């Protein structure tokens, strides 16, 4: 074998080794990213999850509003990316405990009994005004001493929460998307889809409750979302009976 042939063979071998190492590195990084995502969502390979859907509070049973359907599609894509499976159930048919399967619960307490139960049991520091009568506080959130009022189409609030209960490592989280309007539920699911890596780095696999503001949805839809505050501590601290908020906010 002369020098030219030997150099060609060595070049081919070096190129093959480089390609193999590059492929292995990319595969390792992809798998590490996937495992982190699966850990954050509590969705290991082939695991089961639950999508709890609400209904239009003013409509017939099993009527899901358009923006809530879009929210479910956002979540279904996340679940598929984690190589997991999903079961869709209505809010009044989800009769199971907490932590057995990852749960994604969509909708406010007026249209979702499961959400109302989660708020009562897991977030006693939050109250949502579910009065049917029109008024300035209709659909308003009270979080601790603060009240957040709805301005339809201009500024609307939504709670995004990741919650776990107990100390067992295998406990699955529940994700809550509790908005003042259906479009805010979609905004929260989209915010989670876009920011789950940052949220995972900041909070790890711990519980958190975020208050988000959807800005000018009549023009921008669910796309312009601002983080108002991390309200985890206030949301998990029980409100005293007949507690009145000291401050009221509008989302304008």
N, C-alpha and C positions, 0 to 999 in steps of 0.2 A: 504494500500500500504506500503510494507516494504521499508527499506532504499535502498536496491539494486535496486529494480524496479524504485524507485523515482530518483535515481542517473542516471539510464539508460535513463529515460524520459527526465530529465534535460539536459543530454548530447546530446540527439537527438535534442532537441529544440535549444540548444546553437550552435550545428553544423549547423542547418538549418538557424538560424539567421546570423551566420558568413558567410555562403555561399551566402545568400541574400544580405547582406551588401557588400560583395566582388563583386557580380555581378552588383549591383547598382553603385558601385564606378567605375568599369571598363566601364560600359555603359556611365556614365557621362564623364569620361575622353575621351572615344572614340568619343562621340558626340561633346565635346569641340574641340578636334583635327579636326574633320570633319568640324565644323563651321568655324574654323580659316582657313582651307584650302579653303573652299567655298568662304570666304570673300576675300582671297588673289587673287583667280582666278575670282572673280565676278560671281560665279556659284552657286546660291542657289538651293534648291531642285526643280527639274523639269523645270529649266530655259533653255533657248535656247542659243546656241553659234554658232559661225561661224568659219569654217576652210577654209581659203583662200589658195588654192594651186597654185603654179606656174607651168611652163612648161619648158621642155628642151629648152633652148634658141636657140639651133641649130637644133632642131627637129620639127616635125609637131605639129600642135595645139593639145592640150590635152595630149601630151606625158609628163608624169611625171617621173623624174629620180628615180632610185631605192632607193637611200639614202633619197630622199624627201618623198617617200612612207613610209620608216621606220620612218621618223620624224612624219608623220601624225599618224602612229600607236601609237607612244609614246604619242602624244597629246590626241588621242582618249581614251587611257587608263586613263589619268588624268581626262578627262571630265566625263567618266563613274564613276570613283571613287567619284566624287562630286554629283552623282545622277542627272546629267544634260544631256541635249540632244545636238546633234551636227548636223549641216547642212554643207556639203562640197560643195564649189562652186569654180569655176575657177576664176583666178585673174581679168579677163576682164568681168566677170558677176557679181561681187560683187559691186553693185551700191546702196549703202545705207550709211547713216550717221555714225557718230562716237559716241559710248557710249550707243547705244540702246541694243546691245547684246555684250557679251564678244567675242572678235575676236582673232584668232590665225593666223598670216600671215607669210607664209613660203616662203623664196627665196629672192634672190637679185633683185635689181631694173631692171636689164637687162631682167629678165624672169618673173617679177611680177609687173604689172602696179600698183596694189594696194600698194605694198611696196614702189614703187617710189613716189606715192602720199603721203603716210604717212611720208616718209623721208622729202619731200619738205615742208609739212604742219607742222609737229610736231617736226622734228629734223633738223632745218636749219643749224646747225653747222656741219653736216656730208655730205660729198660728196663721191660718189662711182664712180670710173672710169669704164664706161661701153663701152669703145672703143672696137670694134671688132678686130682691128688690134693688132697683137702681139707686146709686148713691156714690159719693166720692170714695168710700172705702170698700166698695165692691171688688172682690178679688185681691184686695191688698194683703201684703205679707206683714206680719209682725214678727220681728226677730229680736229677741231681747227687748230693749227699750226703744227700738227703731221701727218705724212703720214705712213701708214702701208701697206707694200707690200706683195704680195703673193709669197710663194715658194711651188709649188704643191707637195703634199706628204710629205713635210718636216715640214713646219710651215705655218699655215693658220689661218686667223682671221675670227671671226664672232661676230656680235652684237646681244645681248640679251636685249630686252627692255620690260618694263611694263609701259604703258602710260595711263594716264587719262586726260580728259579735262573737265573743268568746276568744279563747287563747289557742284553740286547736289550729295547727298549721294548715289543715286541709279545709277549713271553713271557707266557703265561697262568698264573695261579696255581693251586695245588692247595689245597683246603680239607680238613682232616682232622677227623673227629669220632670220637675214640678214647675210648670209655667203658669203665668196669668192668662195666657191665650195659647191656642194650639200652635201657632207659628213659633212661639218661644220654646216649645218642646222640641221642635225641629232644630231651632237654633242651638239648643243645648247639646243635642246629639251630634250636630255638625262640629260644634266647638270641641267636644270630646274626641271625635275622630281626628281632628286636625292637631290637637294638643296633647294627646295621651302620652307621648314620649316625655314632654316637658313635665306633665303632671306626675308621671312615674318617677322621674328624677327628683322632683321636689318632695313628694309625699311618700315615695316608696309604695308599699302595699298596705299603708295605713288608711284609716278613715279620713275623709275630708268633706266639707260642705262649702260650696262656692256660690255666691250670689252674682249672677250675671245680668247685664242690661242689654236688651236688644234695641238698637237705635234706629228710629225712623223706618220701621218695617214696611210701611205703606209705599216707600220708595225703593228700599234695598232688600226687602224680604228678610230671610233669616241670616244673611251673610255678615252684617255688621254687629259684632258682639263685643262688649267691654266687660272686663272683670271689675266688679264693684268692690268686693271684699271676700276674704276668707272668713266665713262666719261659723266655723266648726265649733268653737268653744261656746258661743252664744246659743247655737242651735241645739247643743247637747245638754244645756243647763236648763232645768225645768223652770218655767215661768210661774210666779206666784199667782194665786187665784185673783181674778179681777185686775190683773196687771194692766196698766195703761201706758202706751208708748209716750216717751218724752219728746221725740222728734219724728216728724213726718217728711218723707222724701217723695218728690216726683222725678220721673226718669227723663225729664226733658233736658 
